[in-house]
Amino acid sequence: MASPNKDTEASPLVYQPLNKDQREIRPLEILPNPPDGKVNCKLHIVLLTPDLYYTCISYVWSDPNVTEEIIVDGVPRQVTVTLATALRHVKRHWTEIERKSDPDLDTSKFRLWADALCINQDDLTERLHQVSMMADIYSSAAMVLA
């Protein structure tokens, strides 16, 4: 899944570098939608530790030429319709899903990991390193939505 595509081409989004030695990952937080209804999210850099709570999204990379604009760190970003749809559905349903899995969970700390956004696809070194960590990223997630 982690290969260059339309999700990252010609994007003004600036990724902060990850520290490979610290096993950092870049999960995203889905923010309240702006008035135009676009998916709005923010990337965070965190250590991949056993107590990190996040959910992975596993989805099919669709036609890279059929895109939808979302907002990432305040910057408009074209992503595949499949990814935008997955983010929209997760945003709509995540509170219910998470509350069923853990009624005491602080849902304000909900984070998602989706490779097309959470890996800087334009940085080959990062991409290769994050791909080598994918088994750990998926197995450490509280849940994987497909």
N, CA, C and O atoms as CSV, one atom per row, in Angstrom:
chain,resi,resn,atom,element,x,y,z
A,1,MET,N,N,0.792,-1.186,0.000
A,1,MET,CA,C,0.000,0.000,0.000
A,1,MET,C,C,0.842,1.262,0.000
A,1,MET,O,O,0.414,2.271,-0.560
A,2,ALA,N,N,1.988,1.249,0.588
A,2,ALA,CA,C,2.772,2.463,0.718
A,2,ALA,C,C,3.608,2.697,-0.528
A,2,ALA,O,O,4.805,2.412,-0.545
A,3,SER,N,N,2.979,3.211,-1.557
A,3,SER,CA,C,3.684,3.567,-2.768
A,3,SER,C,C,3.186,4.922,-3.224
A,3,SER,O,O,2.067,5.312,-2.891
A,4,PRO,N,N,4.006,5.657,-3.991
A,4,PRO,CA,C,3.596,6.987,-4.393
A,4,PRO,C,C,2.318,6.927,-5.213
A,4,PRO,O,O,2.117,6.005,-6.004
A,5,ASN,N,N,1.470,7.902,-5.020
A,5,ASN,CA,C,0.257,7.998,-5.822
A,5,ASN,C,C,-0.264,9.409,-5.783
A,5,ASN,O,O,0.399,10.303,-5.256
A,6,LYS,N,N,-1.416,9.621,-6.321
A,6,LYS,CA,C,-2.038,10.931,-6.397
A,6,LYS,C,C,-2.269,11.530,-5.015
A,6,LYS,O,O,-2.370,12.750,-4.888
A,7,ASP,N,N,-2.355,10.699,-3.975
A,7,ASP,CA,C,-2.581,11.213,-2.622
A,7,ASP,C,C,-1.474,12.170,-2.192
A,7,ASP,O,O,-1.708,13.027,-1.339
A,8,THR,N,N,-0.299,12.048,-2.750
A,8,THR,CA,C,0.812,12.854,-2.262
A,8,THR,C,C,1.438,13.733,-3.336
A,8,THR,O,O,2.236,14.607,-2.997
A,9,GLU,N,N,1.126,13.552,-4.576
A,9,GLU,CA,C,1.758,14.317,-5.633
A,9,GLU,C,C,1.313,15.773,-5.594
A,9,GLU,O,O,0.137,16.073,-5.389
A,10,ALA,N,N,2.278,16.678,-5.795
A,10,ALA,CA,C,2.027,18.105,-5.886
A,10,ALA,C,C,1.296,18.653,-4.668
A,10,ALA,O,O,0.480,19.567,-4.783
A,11,SER,N,N,1.588,18.099,-3.523
A,11,SER,CA,C,0.938,18.549,-2.296
A,11,SER,C,C,1.804,19.571,-1.587
A,11,SER,O,O,3.012,19.372,-1.456
A,12,PRO,N,N,1.204,20.672,-1.124
A,12,PRO,CA,C,1.985,21.644,-0.366
A,12,PRO,C,C,2.157,21.246,1.100
A,12,PRO,O,O,2.801,21.963,1.866
A,13,LEU,N,N,1.587,20.112,1.490
A,13,LEU,CA,C,1.683,19.664,2.879
A,13,LEU,C,C,3.147,19.434,3.238
A,13,LEU,O,O,3.870,18.750,2.514
A,14,VAL,N,N,3.576,20.003,4.352
A,14,VAL,CA,C,4.947,19.840,4.813
A,14,VAL,C,C,4.939,18.876,5.995
A,14,VAL,O,O,4.345,19.155,7.037
A,15,TYR,N,N,5.600,17.750,5.820
A,15,TYR,CA,C,5.704,16.751,6.880
A,15,TYR,C,C,6.885,17.087,7.779
A,15,TYR,O,O,7.973,17.393,7.291
A,16,GLN,N,N,6.675,17.032,9.085
A,16,GLN,CA,C,7.786,17.134,10.023
A,16,GLN,C,C,8.501,15.777,9.998
A,16,GLN,O,O,7.838,14.740,9.965
A,17,PRO,N,N,9.830,15.766,10.014
A,17,PRO,CA,C,10.545,14.486,9.921
A,17,PRO,C,C,10.316,13.601,11.143
A,17,PRO,O,O,10.153,14.084,12.263
A,18,LEU,N,N,10.309,12.309,10.897
A,18,LEU,CA,C,10.199,11.320,11.968
A,18,LEU,C,C,11.596,10.886,12.389
A,18,LEU,O,O,12.513,10.844,11.569
A,19,ASN,N,N,11.755,10.567,13.654
A,19,ASN,CA,C,13.017,10.052,14.172
A,19,ASN,C,C,12.958,8.525,14.099
A,19,ASN,O,O,12.264,7.886,14.890
A,20,LYS,N,N,13.685,7.952,13.152
A,20,LYS,CA,C,13.661,6.493,12.973
A,20,LYS,C,C,14.151,5.754,14.213
A,20,LYS,O,O,13.631,4.691,14.554
A,21,ASP,N,N,15.150,6.317,14.884
A,21,ASP,CA,C,15.705,5.650,16.064
A,21,ASP,C,C,14.710,5.606,17.223
A,21,ASP,O,O,14.817,4.751,18.103
A,22,GLN,N,N,13.760,6.510,17.225
A,22,GLN,CA,C,12.760,6.568,18.293
A,22,GLN,C,C,11.478,5.816,17.929
A,22,GLN,O,O,10.545,5.781,18.732
A,23,ARG,N,N,11.410,5.219,16.750
A,23,ARG,CA,C,10.216,4.489,16.280
A,23,ARG,C,C,8.978,5.385,16.317
A,23,ARG,O,O,7.944,5.022,16.876
A,24,GLU,N,N,9.111,6.556,15.712
A,24,GLU,CA,C,7.995,7.491,15.670
A,24,GLU,C,C,7.050,7.148,14.525
A,24,GLU,O,O,7.460,6.628,13.487
A,25,ILE,N,N,5.782,7.453,14.744
A,25,ILE,CA,C,4.769,7.360,13.696
A,25,ILE,C,C,3.987,8.666,13.705
A,25,ILE,O,O,4.149,9.493,14.602
A,26,ARG,N,N,3.144,8.840,12.705
A,26,ARG,CA,C,2.430,10.086,12.517
A,26,ARG,C,C,0.922,9.837,12.406
A,26,ARG,O,O,0.371,9.932,11.309
A,27,PRO,N,N,0.240,9.519,13.521
A,27,PRO,CA,C,-1.217,9.336,13.434
A,27,PRO,C,C,-1.919,10.676,13.235
A,27,PRO,O,O,-1.343,11.736,13.481
A,28,LEU,N,N,-3.161,10.613,12.790
A,28,LEU,CA,C,-3.898,11.847,12.565
A,28,LEU,C,C,-5.108,11.933,13.481
A,28,LEU,O,O,-5.673,10.932,13.920
A,29,GLU,N,N,-5.469,13.158,13.741
A,29,GLU,CA,C,-6.644,13.478,14.546
A,29,GLU,C,C,-7.672,14.074,13.598
A,29,GLU,O,O,-7.357,14.994,12.844
A,30,ILE,N,N,-8.883,13.568,13.627
A,30,ILE,CA,C,-9.932,14.159,12.803
A,30,ILE,C,C,-10.560,15.294,13.601
A,30,ILE,O,O,-11.084,15.090,14.696
A,31,LEU,N,N,-10.495,16.487,13.033
A,31,LEU,CA,C,-11.006,17.694,13.676
A,31,LEU,C,C,-12.448,17.943,13.249
A,31,LEU,O,O,-12.941,17.310,12.315
A,32,PRO,N,N,-13.123,18.863,13.931
A,32,PRO,CA,C,-14.471,19.222,13.470
A,32,PRO,C,C,-14.408,19.718,12.026
A,32,PRO,O,O,-13.464,20.404,11.631
A,33,ASN,N,N,-15.410,19.367,11.261
A,33,ASN,CA,C,-15.434,19.775,9.858
A,33,ASN,C,C,-15.622,21.278,9.735
A,33,ASN,O,O,-16.388,21.876,10.491
A,34,PRO,N,N,-14.920,21.894,8.775
A,34,PRO,CA,C,-15.183,23.299,8.497
A,34,PRO,C,C,-16.572,23.435,7.859
A,34,PRO,O,O,-17.191,22.429,7.510
A,35,PRO,N,N,-17.064,24.666,7.703
A,35,PRO,CA,C,-18.408,24.856,7.141
A,35,PRO,C,C,-18.622,24.199,5.774
A,35,PRO,O,O,-19.750,23.847,5.430
A,36,ASP,N,N,-17.550,24.029,4.992
A,36,ASP,CA,C,-17.712,23.416,3.666
A,36,ASP,C,C,-17.855,21.898,3.736
A,36,ASP,O,O,-18.072,21.257,2.707
A,37,GLY,N,N,-17.736,21.308,4.930
A,37,GLY,CA,C,-17.965,19.877,5.107
A,37,GLY,C,C,-16.802,18.978,4.746
A,37,GLY,O,O,-16.936,17.756,4.803
A,38,LYS,N,N,-15.659,19.547,4.374
A,38,LYS,CA,C,-14.501,18.716,4.028
A,38,LYS,C,C,-13.961,18.026,5.275
A,38,LYS,O,O,-14.079,18.540,6.387
A,39,VAL,N,N,-13.370,16.857,5.068
A,39,VAL,CA,C,-12.676,16.184,6.161
A,39,VAL,C,C,-11.520,17.090,6.578
A,39,VAL,O,O,-10.781,17.592,5.731
A,40,ASN,N,N,-11.368,17.292,7.871
A,40,ASN,CA,C,-10.364,18.190,8.416
A,40,ASN,C,C,-9.561,17.418,9.459
A,40,ASN,O,O,-10.134,16.910,10.423
A,41,CYS,N,N,-8.241,17.321,9.281
A,41,CYS,CA,C,-7.449,16.545,10.231
A,41,CYS,C,C,-6.088,17.176,10.488
A,41,CYS,O,O,-5.637,18.062,9.763
A,42,LYS,N,N,-5.457,16.691,11.539
A,42,LYS,CA,C,-4.153,17.190,11.965
A,42,LYS,C,C,-3.248,15.997,12.239
A,42,LYS,O,O,-3.665,15.020,12.861
A,43,LEU,N,N,-2.004,16.083,11.771
A,43,LEU,CA,C,-1.027,15.026,12.013
A,43,LEU,C,C,-0.288,15.277,13.326
A,43,LEU,O,O,0.002,16.420,13.678
A,44,HIS,N,N,0.010,14.204,14.038
A,44,HIS,CA,C,0.776,14.265,15.284
A,44,HIS,C,C,1.957,13.306,15.154
A,44,HIS,O,O,1.834,12.255,14.524
A,45,ILE,N,N,3.081,13.654,15.733
A,45,ILE,CA,C,4.218,12.735,15.788
A,45,ILE,C,C,4.273,12.162,17.195
A,45,ILE,O,O,4.321,12.899,18.180
A,46,VAL,N,N,4.265,10.834,17.277
A,46,VAL,CA,C,4.274,10.151,18.572
A,46,VAL,C,C,5.194,8.932,18.496
A,46,VAL,O,O,5.504,8.432,17.415
A,47,LEU,N,N,5.616,8.475,19.660
A,47,LEU,CA,C,6.399,7.243,19.739
A,47,LEU,C,C,5.464,6.045,19.652
A,47,LEU,O,O,4.390,6.043,20.254
A,48,LEU,N,N,5.870,5.039,18.911
A,48,LEU,CA,C,5.108,3.794,18.852
A,48,LEU,C,C,5.461,2.989,20.102
A,48,LEU,O,O,6.464,2.276,20.143
A,49,THR,N,N,4.615,3.125,21.113
A,49,THR,CA,C,4.827,2.456,22.398
A,49,THR,C,C,3.648,1.532,22.678
A,49,THR,O,O,2.589,1.685,22.069
A,50,PRO,N,N,3.814,0.579,23.584
A,50,PRO,CA,C,2.724,-0.362,23.879
A,50,PRO,C,C,1.450,0.304,24.391
A,50,PRO,O,O,0.358,-0.232,24.200
A,51,ASP,N,N,1.571,1.464,25.041
A,51,ASP,CA,C,0.380,2.109,25.590
A,51,ASP,C,C,-0.246,3.146,24.653
A,51,ASP,O,O,-1.217,3.802,25.028
A,52,LEU,N,N,0.292,3.304,23.446
A,52,LEU,CA,C,-0.271,4.256,22.484
A,52,LEU,C,C,-1.625,3.751,22.000
A,52,LEU,O,O,-1.751,2.592,21.606
A,53,TYR,N,N,-2.635,4.612,22.026
A,53,TYR,CA,C,-3.983,4.211,21.618
A,53,TYR,C,C,-4.326,4.878,20.291
A,53,TYR,O,O,-4.402,6.104,20.205
A,54,TYR,N,N,-4.532,4.066,19.260
A,54,TYR,CA,C,-4.912,4.569,17.942
A,54,TYR,C,C,-5.594,3.442,17.181
A,54,TYR,O,O,-5.549,2.277,17.576
A,55,THR,N,N,-6.221,3.821,16.088
A,55,THR,CA,C,-6.911,2.868,15.222
A,55,THR,C,C,-6.318,2.977,13.827
A,55,THR,O,O,-6.097,4.083,13.334
A,56,CYS,N,N,-6.059,1.852,13.190
A,56,CYS,CA,C,-5.583,1.847,11.806
A,56,CYS,C,C,-6.771,1.715,10.864
A,56,CYS,O,O,-7.762,1.051,11.167
A,57,ILE,N,N,-6.643,2.360,9.720
A,57,ILE,CA,C,-7.627,2.188,8.654
A,57,ILE,C,C,-6.937,1.407,7.548
A,57,ILE,O,O,-5.895,1.820,7.039
A,58,SER,N,N,-7.522,0.284,7.182
A,58,SER,CA,C,-7.040,-0.501,6.059
A,58,SER,C,C,-8.086,-0.369,4.963
A,58,SER,O,O,-9.250,-0.714,5.162
A,59,TYR,N,N,-7.676,0.122,3.826
A,59,TYR,CA,C,-8.624,0.401,2.750
A,59,TYR,C,C,-7.950,0.109,1.418
A,59,TYR,O,O,-6.730,-0.040,1.351
A,60,VAL,N,N,-8.731,0.029,0.381
A,60,VAL,CA,C,-8.212,-0.227,-0.959
A,60,VAL,C,C,-7.840,1.105,-1.599
A,60,VAL,O,O,-8.650,2.031,-1.649
A,61,TRP,N,N,-6.612,1.190,-2.085
A,61,TRP,CA,C,-6.224,2.398,-2.807
A,61,TRP,C,C,-6.950,2.365,-4.139
A,61,TRP,O,O,-6.724,1.473,-4.957
A,62,SER,N,N,-7.809,3.324,-4.350
A,62,SER,CA,C,-8.621,3.357,-5.565
A,62,SER,C,C,-7.898,4.122,-6.670
A,62,SER,O,O,-6.714,4.441,-6.554
A,63,ASP,N,N,-8.622,4.403,-7.724
A,63,ASP,CA,C,-8.081,5.131,-8.869
A,63,ASP,C,C,-7.431,6.432,-8.381
A,63,ASP,O,O,-8.121,7.292,-7.835
A,64,PRO,N,N,-6.129,6.588,-8.568
A,64,PRO,CA,C,-5.445,7.782,-8.071
A,64,PRO,C,C,-5.867,9.065,-8.778
A,64,PRO,O,O,-5.550,10.161,-8.315
A,65,ASN,N,N,-6.575,8.935,-9.890
A,65,ASN,CA,C,-7.024,10.116,-10.620
A,65,ASN,C,C,-8.385,10.619,-10.163
A,65,ASN,O,O,-8.813,11.700,-10.566
A,66,VAL,N,N,-9.069,9.844,-9.324
A,66,VAL,CA,C,-10.372,10.254,-8.797
A,66,VAL,C,C,-10.134,10.666,-7.349
A,66,VAL,O,O,-9.999,9.822,-6.463
A,67,THR,N,N,-10.085,11.974,-7.124
A,67,THR,CA,C,-9.696,12.479,-5.812
A,67,THR,C,C,-10.758,13.392,-5.208
A,67,THR,O,O,-11.715,13.812,-5.858
A,68,GLU,N,N,-10.534,13.668,-3.947
A,68,GLU,CA,C,-11.389,14.587,-3.200
A,68,GLU,C,C,-10.470,15.411,-2.309
A,68,GLU,O,O,-9.464,14.909,-1.809
A,69,GLU,N,N,-10.815,16.657,-2.118
A,69,GLU,CA,C,-9.992,17.518,-1.279
A,69,GLU,C,C,-10.375,17.370,0.191
A,69,GLU,O,O,-11.552,17.403,0.551
A,70,ILE,N,N,-9.353,17.207,1.029
A,70,ILE,CA,C,-9.531,17.240,2.480
A,70,ILE,C,C,-8.555,18.294,3.009
A,70,ILE,O,O,-7.752,18.839,2.252
A,71,ILE,N,N,-8.627,18.572,4.290
A,71,ILE,CA,C,-7.716,19.534,4.908
A,71,ILE,C,C,-6.821,18.777,5.889
A,71,ILE,O,O,-7.316,18.077,6.774
A,72,VAL,N,N,-5.500,18.918,5.731
A,72,VAL,CA,C,-4.530,18.287,6.629
A,72,VAL,C,C,-3.595,19.381,7.144
A,72,VAL,O,O,-2.917,20.046,6.361
A,73,ASP,N,N,-3.565,19.558,8.445
A,73,ASP,CA,C,-2.744,20.611,9.053
A,73,ASP,C,C,-3.020,21.976,8.428
A,73,ASP,O,O,-2.107,22.778,8.237
A,74,GLY,N,N,-4.283,22.228,8.115
A,74,GLY,CA,C,-4.693,23.510,7.557
A,74,GLY,C,C,-4.437,23.670,6.076
A,74,GLY,O,O,-4.708,24.731,5.512
A,75,VAL,N,N,-3.916,22.629,5.431
A,75,VAL,CA,C,-3.551,22.697,4.016
A,75,VAL,C,C,-4.491,21.817,3.197
A,75,VAL,O,O,-4.689,20.651,3.539
A,76,PRO,N,N,-5.080,22.359,2.111
A,76,PRO,CA,C,-5.896,21.506,1.239
A,76,PRO,C,C,-5.032,20.405,0.636
A,76,PRO,O,O,-3.887,20.641,0.249
A,77,ARG,N,N,-5.587,19.210,0.563
A,77,ARG,CA,C,-4.825,18.045,0.100
A,77,ARG,C,C,-5.743,17.137,-0.703
A,77,ARG,O,O,-6.840,16.812,-0.249
A,78,GLN,N,N,-5.317,16.729,-1.871
A,78,GLN,CA,C,-6.087,15.793,-2.685
A,78,GLN,C,C,-5.766,14.370,-2.240
A,78,GLN,O,O,-4.599,13.983,-2.184
A,79,VAL,N,N,-6.790,13.597,-1.927
A,79,VAL,CA,C,-6.622,12.182,-1.587
A,79,VAL,C,C,-7.609,11.383,-2.419
A,79,VAL,O,O,-8.552,11.939,-2.982
A,80,THR,N,N,-7.393,10.093,-2.493
A,80,THR,CA,C,-8.333,9.269,-3.245
A,80,THR,C,C,-9.705,9.327,-2.584
A,80,THR,O,O,-9.820,9.523,-1.374
A,81,VAL,N,N,-10.725,9.156,-3.386
A,81,VAL,CA,C,-12.093,9.169,-2.875
A,81,VAL,C,C,-12.271,8.072,-1.831
A,81,VAL,O,O,-12.989,8.261,-0.849
A,82,THR,N,N,-11.623,6.927,-2.035
A,82,THR,CA,C,-11.726,5.828,-1.075
A,82,THR,C,C,-11.229,6.256,0.306
A,82,THR,O,O,-11.878,5.970,1.312
A,83,LEU,N,N,-10.094,6.932,0.361
A,83,LEU,CA,C,-9.557,7.385,1.643
A,83,LEU,C,C,-10.453,8.456,2.257
A,83,LEU,O,O,-10.753,8.393,3.450
A,84,ALA,N,N,-10.882,9.427,1.474
A,84,ALA,CA,C,-11.762,10.480,2.001
A,84,ALA,C,C,-13.052,9.883,2.552
A,84,ALA,O,O,-13.530,10.294,3.609
A,85,THR,N,N,-13.609,8.918,1.840
A,85,THR,CA,C,-14.840,8.258,2.296
A,85,THR,C,C,-14.588,7.502,3.595
A,85,THR,O,O,-15.400,7.569,4.517
A,86,ALA,N,N,-13.469,6.782,3.676
A,86,ALA,CA,C,-13.138,6.042,4.902
A,86,ALA,C,C,-13.005,6.995,6.083
A,86,ALA,O,O,-13.525,6.715,7.163
A,87,LEU,N,N,-12.320,8.110,5.893
A,87,LEU,CA,C,-12.154,9.085,6.974
A,87,LEU,C,C,-13.496,9.667,7.407
A,87,LEU,O,O,-13.755,9.837,8.599
A,88,ARG,N,N,-14.336,9.967,6.438
A,88,ARG,CA,C,-15.661,10.531,6.744
A,88,ARG,C,C,-16.500,9.533,7.546
A,88,ARG,O,O,-17.132,9.908,8.534
A,89,HIS,N,N,-16.509,8.270,7.127
A,89,HIS,CA,C,-17.295,7.251,7.835
A,89,HIS,C,C,-16.738,6.992,9.231
A,89,HIS,O,O,-17.499,6.852,10.188
A,90,VAL,N,N,-15.430,6.929,9.350
A,90,VAL,CA,C,-14.835,6.714,10.664
A,90,VAL,C,C,-15.182,7.884,11.576
A,90,VAL,O,O,-15.543,7.683,12.735
A,91,LYS,N,N,-15.076,9.101,11.061
A,91,LYS,CA,C,-15.418,10.274,11.873
A,91,LYS,C,C,-16.854,10.182,12.361
A,91,LYS,O,O,-17.147,10.487,13.517
A,92,ARG,N,N,-17.735,9.765,11.485
A,92,ARG,CA,C,-19.158,9.697,11.818
A,92,ARG,C,C,-19.432,8.620,12.867
A,92,ARG,O,O,-20.305,8.793,13.719
A,93,HIS,N,N,-18.701,7.521,12.812
A,93,HIS,CA,C,-19.035,6.370,13.650
A,93,HIS,C,C,-18.032,6.040,14.746
A,93,HIS,O,O,-18.297,5.149,15.554
A,94,TRP,N,N,-16.904,6.713,14.806
A,94,TRP,CA,C,-15.854,6.281,15.728
A,94,TRP,C,C,-16.252,6.358,17.186
A,94,TRP,O,O,-15.869,5.484,17.963
A,95,THR,N,N,-16.999,7.358,17.584
A,95,THR,CA,C,-17.372,7.457,18.997
A,95,THR,C,C,-18.153,6.225,19.425
A,95,THR,O,O,-17.890,5.647,20.480
A,96,GLU,N,N,-19.106,5.830,18.606
A,96,GLU,CA,C,-19.912,4.640,18.920
A,96,GLU,C,C,-19.038,3.384,18.958
A,96,GLU,O,O,-19.154,2.572,19.876
A,97,ILE,N,N,-18.183,3.232,17.983
A,97,ILE,CA,C,-17.304,2.058,17.906
A,97,ILE,C,C,-16.381,2.007,19.121
A,97,ILE,O,O,-16.252,0.966,19.766
A,98,GLU,N,N,-15.745,3.124,19.425
A,98,GLU,CA,C,-14.788,3.167,20.524
A,98,GLU,C,C,-15.475,2.971,21.871
A,98,GLU,O,O,-14.952,2.267,22.735
A,99,ARG,N,N,-16.614,3.572,22.055
A,99,ARG,CA,C,-17.325,3.442,23.335
A,99,ARG,C,C,-17.745,1.990,23.583
A,99,ARG,O,O,-17.764,1.536,24.727
A,100,LYS,N,N,-18.080,1.266,22.518
A,100,LYS,CA,C,-18.435,-0.147,22.689
A,100,LYS,C,C,-17.219,-0.966,23.107
A,100,LYS,O,O,-17.341,-1.907,23.892
A,101,SER,N,N,-16.042,-0.609,22.584
A,101,SER,CA,C,-14.845,-1.381,22.918
A,101,SER,C,C,-14.308,-1.017,24.306
A,101,SER,O,O,-13.700,-1.856,24.971
A,102,ASP,N,N,-14.528,0.227,24.746
A,102,ASP,CA,C,-14.054,0.659,26.063
A,102,ASP,C,C,-14.912,1.825,26.539
A,102,ASP,O,O,-14.649,2.969,26.168
A,103,PRO,N,N,-15.936,1.560,27.356
A,103,PRO,CA,C,-16.854,2.610,27.797
A,103,PRO,C,C,-16.179,3.752,28.562
A,103,PRO,O,O,-16.722,4.856,28.610
A,104,ASP,N,N,-15.016,3.513,29.156
A,104,ASP,CA,C,-14.321,4.551,29.926
A,104,ASP,C,C,-13.310,5.340,29.098
A,104,ASP,O,O,-12.605,6.197,29.632
A,105,LEU,N,N,-13.236,5.060,27.809
A,105,LEU,CA,C,-12.241,5.678,26.946
A,105,LEU,C,C,-12.476,7.177,26.786
A,105,LEU,O,O,-13.610,7.622,26.609
A,106,ASP,N,N,-11.388,7.952,26.849
A,106,ASP,CA,C,-11.448,9.385,26.568
A,106,ASP,C,C,-11.396,9.554,25.053
A,106,ASP,O,O,-10.321,9.508,24.454
A,107,THR,N,N,-12.550,9.749,24.442
A,107,THR,CA,C,-12.624,9.782,22.976
A,107,THR,C,C,-12.007,11.041,22.377
A,107,THR,O,O,-11.838,11.114,21.160
A,108,SER,N,N,-11.667,12.031,23.196
A,108,SER,CA,C,-11.022,13.227,22.654
A,108,SER,C,C,-9.602,12.920,22.187
A,108,SER,O,O,-9.012,13.708,21.447
A,109,LYS,N,N,-9.057,11.799,22.604
A,109,LYS,CA,C,-7.692,11.428,22.227
A,109,LYS,C,C,-7.652,10.446,21.054
A,109,LYS,O,O,-6.608,9.853,20.784
A,110,PHE,N,N,-8.756,10.273,20.369
A,110,PHE,CA,C,-8.853,9.338,19.254
A,110,PHE,C,C,-7.886,9.733,18.144
A,110,PHE,O,O,-7.858,10.889,17.723
A,111,ARG,N,N,-7.100,8.782,17.673
A,111,ARG,CA,C,-6.160,8.990,16.572
A,111,ARG,C,C,-6.303,7.849,15.574
A,111,ARG,O,O,-6.629,6.716,15.929
A,112,LEU,N,N,-6.049,8.188,14.321
A,112,LEU,CA,C,-6.113,7.222,13.225
A,112,LEU,C,C,-4.754,7.128,12.558
A,112,LEU,O,O,-3.955,8.064,12.599
A,113,TRP,N,N,-4.507,5.985,11.945
A,113,TRP,CA,C,-3.311,5.830,11.134
A,113,TRP,C,C,-3.739,5.253,9.794
A,113,TRP,O,O,-4.315,4.167,9.725
A,114,ALA,N,N,-3.451,5.992,8.735
A,114,ALA,CA,C,-3.713,5.550,7.359
A,114,ALA,C,C,-2.445,5.841,6.564
A,114,ALA,O,O,-1.999,6.987,6.505
A,115,ASP,N,N,-1.876,4.832,5.965
A,115,ASP,CA,C,-0.549,4.967,5.362
A,115,ASP,C,C,-0.419,6.110,4.366
A,115,ASP,O,O,0.610,6.786,4.355
A,116,ALA,N,N,-1.417,6.350,3.533
A,116,ALA,CA,C,-1.303,7.373,2.495
A,116,ALA,C,C,-1.109,8.772,3.069
A,116,ALA,O,O,-0.482,9.620,2.434
A,117,LEU,N,N,-1.636,9.019,4.256
A,117,LEU,CA,C,-1.481,10.328,4.896
A,117,LEU,C,C,-0.421,10.338,5.983
A,117,LEU,O,O,0.258,11.347,6.171
A,118,CYS,N,N,-0.269,9.252,6.690
A,118,CYS,CA,C,0.598,9.227,7.868
A,118,CYS,C,C,2.050,8.924,7.539
A,118,CYS,O,O,2.926,9.075,8.391
A,119,ILE,N,N,2.305,8.504,6.325
A,119,ILE,CA,C,3.671,8.318,5.832
A,119,ILE,C,C,3.912,9.375,4.766
A,119,ILE,O,O,3.075,9.570,3.885
A,120,ASN,N,N,5.042,10.053,4.839
A,120,ASN,CA,C,5.408,11.009,3.799
A,120,ASN,C,C,5.794,10.206,2.561
A,120,ASN,O,O,6.915,9.707,2.456
A,121,GLN,N,N,4.869,10.089,1.639
A,121,GLN,CA,C,5.072,9.267,0.449
A,121,GLN,C,C,6.135,9.836,-0.484
A,121,GLN,O,O,6.631,9.126,-1.359
A,122,ASP,N,N,6.495,11.120,-0.309
A,122,ASP,CA,C,7.516,11.736,-1.152
A,122,ASP,C,C,8.934,11.521,-0.621
A,122,ASP,O,O,9.904,11.871,-1.293
A,123,ASP,N,N,9.061,10.953,0.568
A,123,ASP,CA,C,10.361,10.718,1.189
A,123,ASP,C,C,10.631,9.211,1.173
A,123,ASP,O,O,10.110,8.470,2.006
A,124,LEU,N,N,11.445,8.772,0.224
A,124,LEU,CA,C,11.695,7.340,0.050
A,124,LEU,C,C,12.273,6.704,1.313
A,124,LEU,O,O,11.877,5.597,1.677
A,125,THR,N,N,13.189,7.374,1.977
A,125,THR,CA,C,13.790,6.816,3.191
A,125,THR,C,C,12.730,6.597,4.261
A,125,THR,O,O,12.669,5.535,4.880
A,126,GLU,N,N,11.893,7.612,4.473
A,126,GLU,CA,C,10.824,7.458,5.468
A,126,GLU,C,C,9.854,6.362,5.048
A,126,GLU,O,O,9.447,5.534,5.863
A,127,ARG,N,N,9.491,6.363,3.781
A,127,ARG,CA,C,8.518,5.374,3.298
A,127,ARG,C,C,9.027,3.956,3.543
A,127,ARG,O,O,8.285,3.108,4.038
A,128,LEU,N,N,10.274,3.698,3.203
A,128,LEU,CA,C,10.837,2.362,3.401
A,128,LEU,C,C,10.891,1.998,4.884
A,128,LEU,O,O,10.590,0.865,5.261
A,129,HIS,N,N,11.273,2.953,5.714
A,129,HIS,CA,C,11.347,2.681,7.150
A,129,HIS,C,C,9.959,2.418,7.728
A,129,HIS,O,O,9.783,1.478,8.503
A,130,GLN,N,N,8.974,3.234,7.362
A,130,GLN,CA,C,7.619,3.048,7.885
A,130,GLN,C,C,7.006,1.741,7.374
A,130,GLN,O,O,6.284,1.067,8.109
A,131,VAL,N,N,7.286,1.389,6.138
A,131,VAL,CA,C,6.790,0.109,5.613
A,131,VAL,C,C,7.389,-1.043,6.418
A,131,VAL,O,O,6.709,-2.032,6.688
A,132,SER,N,N,8.661,-0.916,6.801
A,132,SER,CA,C,9.278,-1.979,7.609
A,132,SER,C,C,8.650,-2.066,8.999
A,132,SER,O,O,8.777,-3.089,9.671
A,133,MET,N,N,7.977,-1.008,9.433
A,133,MET,CA,C,7.320,-0.982,10.745
A,133,MET,C,C,5.831,-1.326,10.669
A,133,MET,O,O,5.168,-1.417,11.702
A,134,MET,N,N,5.304,-1.515,9.470
A,134,MET,CA,C,3.851,-1.666,9.322
A,134,MET,C,C,3.267,-2.828,10.116
A,134,MET,O,O,2.166,-2.705,10.653
A,135,ALA,N,N,3.960,-3.927,10.202
A,135,ALA,CA,C,3.430,-5.048,10.997
A,135,ALA,C,C,3.253,-4.613,12.446
A,135,ALA,O,O,2.242,-4.930,13.072
A,136,ASP,N,N,4.236,-3.887,12.981
A,136,ASP,CA,C,4.130,-3.378,14.352
A,136,ASP,C,C,3.050,-2.308,14.467
A,136,ASP,O,O,2.313,-2.268,15.453
A,137,ILE,N,N,2.957,-1.444,13.463
A,137,ILE,CA,C,1.947,-0.377,13.493
A,137,ILE,C,C,0.548,-0.980,13.542
A,137,ILE,O,O,-0.282,-0.567,14.352
A,138,TYR,N,N,0.288,-1.956,12.677
A,138,TYR,CA,C,-1.046,-2.576,12.658
A,138,TYR,C,C,-1.289,-3.434,13.897
A,138,TYR,O,O,-2.386,-3.408,14.455
A,139,SER,N,N,-0.292,-4.189,14.331
A,139,SER,CA,C,-0.518,-5.072,15.484
A,139,SER,C,C,-0.603,-4.300,16.800
A,139,SER,O,O,-1.184,-4.796,17.765
A,140,SER,N,N,-0.040,-3.105,16.854
A,140,SER,CA,C,-0.108,-2.286,18.067
A,140,SER,C,C,-1.386,-1.457,18.156
A,140,SER,O,O,-1.699,-0.913,19.215
A,141,ALA,N,N,-2.115,-1.359,17.064
A,141,ALA,CA,C,-3.350,-0.557,17.059
A,141,ALA,C,C,-4.404,-1.191,17.954
A,141,ALA,O,O,-4.479,-2.413,18.079
A,142,ALA,N,N,-5.210,-0.348,18.570
A,142,ALA,CA,C,-6.315,-0.847,19.396
A,142,ALA,C,C,-7.302,-1.619,18.538
A,142,ALA,O,O,-7.891,-2.606,18.978
A,143,MET,N,N,-7.475,-1.153,17.304
A,143,MET,CA,C,-8.315,-1.877,16.350
A,143,MET,C,C,-7.917,-1.471,14.944
A,143,MET,O,O,-7.320,-0.417,14.728
A,144,VAL,N,N,-8.260,-2.328,13.990
A,144,VAL,CA,C,-8.032,-2.058,12.576
A,144,VAL,C,C,-9.385,-2.105,11.895
A,144,VAL,O,O,-10.099,-3.105,11.966
A,145,LEU,N,N,-9.727,-1.009,11.235
A,145,LEU,CA,C,-10.986,-0.943,10.496
A,145,LEU,C,C,-10.689,-1.166,9.028
A,145,LEU,O,O,-9.802,-0.528,8.462
A,146,ALA,N,N,-11.426,-2.068,8.415
A,146,ALA,CA,C,-11.195,-2.374,7.002
A,146,ALA,C,C,-12.467,-2.157,6.211
A,146,ALA,O,O,-12.482,-2.362,4.997
